[in-house]
Amino acid sequence: MKWIWKTLKGIGIIILCIVIVLTAIGVIISEDLPQGTEGAKADEFAKNILKELNYDAYKNTKVISWTFAGMHSYEWHKDQNYVLVKSGDEVVRLNLKDYEASQIISPKVKDDKLRQQHIQRAIKNFNNDSFWLIAPYKLMDDEVERRIVTMEGKEALLVTYTSGGSTPGDSYLWIVDKNYRPKAFKMWVSVIPIGGVTSKWKDWVETQSDMILSKEKTIFGLPISITNLETSN
């Protein structure tokens, strides 16, 4: 038994050392949230992004369907304020105006506690996965603060979400090309302990309803793919 205890103790020390090293690396490479300037210039920057991505088409789009990273699939009826959230055998008809009115289509659930777990999981997945799809279209939302930041001699747009979603308070610094099409954003978010992590936005396509969406993002060099993408109006 003593050798088992010594082995477990050794493993524990190794894990602790790894955590300390990773924490130290995170502190070293983490970037502070930049300071920016609010006002008309920041709003104009955001509107230029929306114009480049055909914001009017987004507003007129009634249904958006996609699969996120091969894990969760969605059929979002924007005009009717509901979305079908599919994850494995789980299917939830999520009512976006009244979460309590949501329906569990599969599996059949009678226990209210289990029902709430399914709904909360669907809410969390949809908030995250829809943001990674349509984040640029949300730049002028009411709950967003916009600031111009100068980075390496070029202007970028810092947005902070003051409310809404699953993680209010998160900030993103949008980096765009000469036409104001987003190339990447840097993140200061609660779920990632390192500030300033970059995600590139690539493979932009014009969809059936004329809105323009990115089908591939990367984070820590790993791709996040959007597949089965369809829109209609």
C-alpha positions as CSV (number, residue, x, y, z in Angstrom):
1,M,0.0,0.0,0.0
2,K,2.9,2.4,0.7
3,W,4.1,2.2,-2.9
4,I,0.6,3.1,-4.1
5,W,0.5,6.1,-1.8
6,K,4.0,7.2,-3.0
7,T,2.9,6.8,-6.6
8,L,-0.2,8.8,-6.1
9,K,1.7,11.5,-4.2
10,G,4.3,11.6,-7.1
11,I,1.6,12.0,-9.7
12,G,0.0,14.7,-7.6
13,I,3.2,16.6,-7.4
14,I,3.7,16.3,-11.2
15,I,0.2,17.6,-11.9
16,L,0.8,20.5,-9.5
17,C,4.0,21.4,-11.2
18,I,2.3,21.3,-14.6
19,V,-0.5,23.6,-13.3
20,I,2.1,26.0,-11.9
21,V,4.1,26.1,-15.2
22,L,1.0,26.6,-17.3
23,T,-0.3,29.4,-15.0
24,A,3.1,31.1,-15.2
25,I,3.1,30.8,-19.0
26,G,-0.4,32.3,-19.0
27,V,0.6,35.2,-16.9
28,I,3.6,35.9,-19.1
29,I,1.8,35.8,-22.4
30,S,-1.5,37.3,-21.3
31,E,-2.2,40.8,-22.7
32,D,-4.0,43.5,-20.8
33,L,-7.3,44.7,-22.2
34,P,-6.4,47.7,-24.4
35,Q,-7.9,51.2,-23.7
36,G,-9.9,52.7,-26.5
37,T,-12.0,55.7,-27.4
38,E,-15.8,55.6,-27.6
39,G,-17.8,57.8,-29.8
40,A,-18.9,58.4,-33.4
41,K,-15.7,57.1,-34.9
42,A,-16.1,53.7,-33.2
43,D,-19.7,53.6,-34.3
44,E,-18.7,54.4,-37.9
45,F,-16.1,51.7,-37.9
46,A,-18.7,49.1,-36.8
47,K,-21.2,50.3,-39.4
48,N,-18.5,49.8,-42.1
49,I,-18.1,46.2,-41.0
50,L,-21.8,45.7,-41.2
51,K,-22.0,47.2,-44.6
52,E,-19.2,45.0,-45.9
53,L,-21.1,41.9,-44.6
54,N,-24.5,43.0,-45.9
55,Y,-26.2,43.6,-42.6
56,D,-29.6,44.3,-44.4
57,A,-29.5,40.7,-45.7
58,Y,-28.9,39.4,-42.2
59,K,-31.9,41.4,-40.9
60,N,-34.1,39.9,-43.7
61,T,-32.8,36.4,-43.2
62,K,-35.6,34.3,-41.6
63,V,-33.8,30.9,-41.2
64,I,-30.2,30.0,-40.5
65,S,-29.0,26.4,-40.3
66,W,-25.5,25.2,-39.5
67,T,-23.4,22.6,-37.6
68,F,-20.8,23.9,-35.2
69,A,-17.5,22.0,-35.0
70,G,-19.2,18.8,-36.0
71,M,-20.9,18.7,-32.5
72,H,-24.1,20.7,-32.4
73,S,-26.6,21.5,-35.2
74,Y,-29.0,24.3,-35.3
75,E,-32.1,25.4,-37.3
76,W,-32.7,29.0,-36.2
77,H,-36.0,30.6,-37.1
78,K,-35.1,34.2,-36.5
79,D,-38.5,35.5,-37.7
80,Q,-40.3,33.2,-35.2
81,N,-37.9,33.5,-32.2
82,Y,-37.1,29.8,-31.8
83,V,-34.3,27.5,-32.7
84,L,-34.0,23.7,-32.9
85,V,-30.8,22.7,-31.1
86,K,-29.5,19.2,-31.9
87,S,-26.7,17.5,-30.0
88,G,-26.4,13.8,-30.5
89,D,-29.8,12.3,-29.6
90,E,-30.9,15.5,-27.8
91,V,-33.2,17.8,-29.6
92,V,-34.6,21.0,-27.9
93,R,-37.0,23.5,-29.5
94,L,-35.6,26.5,-27.7
95,N,-38.1,29.4,-27.3
96,L,-35.9,32.5,-27.5
97,K,-38.6,34.9,-26.1
98,D,-39.5,32.6,-23.2
99,Y,-37.1,29.8,-22.3
100,E,-39.7,28.2,-20.0
101,A,-41.9,27.6,-23.0
102,S,-39.1,25.5,-24.7
103,Q,-39.9,21.9,-25.6
104,I,-37.7,18.8,-25.2
105,I,-38.4,16.9,-28.4
106,S,-35.8,14.1,-27.7
107,P,-35.4,12.3,-25.3
108,K,-38.8,12.2,-23.7
109,V,-38.4,13.8,-20.3
110,K,-41.0,14.0,-17.5
111,D,-38.8,15.1,-14.6
112,D,-38.7,18.9,-14.4
113,K,-35.1,19.0,-13.1
114,L,-33.9,17.0,-16.1
115,R,-36.0,19.2,-18.4
116,Q,-34.3,22.3,-17.0
117,Q,-30.9,20.7,-17.5
118,H,-31.7,20.0,-21.2
119,I,-32.9,23.6,-21.7
120,Q,-30.0,25.2,-19.9
121,R,-27.5,23.1,-22.0
122,A,-29.3,24.1,-25.2
123,I,-29.2,27.8,-24.2
124,K,-25.5,27.7,-23.4
125,N,-24.6,25.9,-26.7
126,F,-26.7,28.2,-28.8
127,N,-25.3,31.4,-27.2
128,N,-21.8,30.2,-27.8
129,D,-22.2,28.6,-31.2
130,S,-24.4,31.4,-32.7
131,F,-21.9,34.0,-31.5
132,W,-19.1,32.2,-33.4
133,L,-21.3,32.4,-36.5
134,I,-22.8,35.9,-36.4
135,A,-20.7,37.9,-34.0
136,P,-19.9,40.7,-36.5
137,Y,-23.6,41.3,-37.0
138,K,-24.0,42.1,-33.3
139,L,-21.6,45.1,-33.2
140,M,-24.3,47.7,-33.1
141,D,-26.5,45.9,-30.5
142,D,-27.8,48.0,-27.6
143,E,-25.7,46.0,-25.0
144,V,-22.4,46.6,-26.8
145,E,-19.8,49.2,-26.0
146,R,-17.6,50.2,-29.0
147,R,-14.1,51.7,-28.8
148,I,-11.4,52.5,-31.4
149,V,-8.0,51.1,-30.5
150,T,-4.8,51.8,-32.4
151,M,-2.7,48.6,-32.8
152,E,0.6,48.5,-34.6
153,G,-0.3,51.7,-36.4
154,K,-3.7,50.5,-37.6
155,E,-7.2,51.0,-36.1
156,A,-9.2,48.1,-34.7
157,L,-12.6,47.9,-33.0
158,L,-12.9,46.9,-29.4
159,V,-16.4,45.7,-28.4
160,T,-17.5,44.8,-24.9
161,Y,-20.8,43.0,-24.1
162,T,-22.3,44.6,-21.0
163,S,-25.3,42.3,-20.8
164,G,-26.9,39.4,-22.6
165,G,-25.6,36.0,-23.6
166,S,-24.0,33.5,-21.2
167,T,-20.8,35.6,-20.3
168,P,-21.6,39.3,-20.1
169,G,-18.5,41.5,-19.7
170,D,-16.4,39.7,-22.4
171,S,-14.4,41.9,-24.8
172,Y,-13.2,41.3,-28.4
173,L,-10.8,43.4,-30.5
174,W,-11.8,43.1,-34.2
175,I,-9.0,43.3,-36.7
176,V,-10.2,44.0,-40.3
177,D,-8.8,44.3,-43.8
178,K,-8.9,47.4,-46.0
179,N,-12.5,46.7,-46.9
180,Y,-13.5,46.3,-43.2
181,R,-14.0,42.5,-43.6
182,P,-13.0,40.9,-40.3
183,K,-9.7,38.9,-40.3
184,A,-9.5,38.0,-36.6
185,F,-10.4,39.1,-33.1
186,K,-8.4,39.0,-29.9
187,M,-10.4,37.9,-26.9
188,W,-10.6,38.9,-23.2
189,V,-13.2,36.4,-22.0
190,S,-14.1,34.8,-18.7
191,V,-13.8,31.2,-20.0
192,I,-10.1,31.7,-21.1
193,P,-7.7,32.8,-18.4
194,I,-5.2,34.2,-20.9
195,G,-6.0,37.7,-22.2
196,G,-5.6,38.6,-25.9
197,V,-5.9,35.1,-27.4
198,T,-6.4,35.5,-31.2
199,S,-9.0,33.7,-33.3
200,K,-8.7,34.1,-37.1
201,W,-11.9,34.3,-39.1
202,K,-11.5,32.7,-42.6
203,D,-13.4,31.2,-45.6
204,W,-16.0,33.9,-46.0
205,V,-18.9,32.9,-48.2
206,E,-22.1,34.6,-49.5
207,T,-25.0,32.5,-48.4
208,Q,-28.4,31.9,-50.1
209,S,-29.9,35.0,-48.4
210,D,-26.9,37.1,-49.4
211,M,-25.6,37.5,-45.8
212,I,-21.8,36.9,-45.6
213,L,-20.5,34.4,-43.1
214,S,-17.1,32.9,-42.1
215,K,-17.1,29.1,-42.2
216,E,-13.8,28.6,-40.4
217,K,-12.2,30.1,-37.3
218,T,-9.1,29.1,-35.5
219,I,-8.1,29.3,-31.8
220,F,-4.7,28.2,-30.5
221,G,-4.1,27.1,-34.1
222,L,-7.0,24.6,-34.1
223,P,-9.8,25.0,-36.7
224,I,-13.4,25.5,-35.7
225,S,-15.5,24.6,-38.8
226,I,-19.0,25.7,-39.7
227,T,-20.6,23.1,-41.9
228,N,-24.1,22.4,-43.4
229,L,-24.5,26.2,-43.6
230,E,-27.8,27.4,-45.2
231,T,-29.8,30.6,-45.0
232,S,-33.2,31.6,-46.4
233,N,-35.5,34.6,-46.4
